[in-house]
Amino acid sequence: MELGLKGRTAVIIGGSMGIGKAAARSLAAEGVNLVLLARGKENLDKAAGEIARESGVEVVAIPTN
């Protein structure tokens, strides 16, 4: 589905797993660049790497509390 979001940037809170990660993957599939925020640096970096490889979009991971 084309949502017209390609090239935009989204900030995803809780982007390292669960619903946040699923939302990030869906947006990345539409060509949206991502800023992922979550507490666990290890899971966050892993999720960012997976999504970037799968979709080819720019993904920035920021550990935050």
Secondary structure, DSSP 8 states (H G I E B T S, - for coil): ---S-TT-EEEEETTTSHHHHHHHHHHHHTT-EEEEEES-HHHHHHHHHHHHHHH---EEEEE--
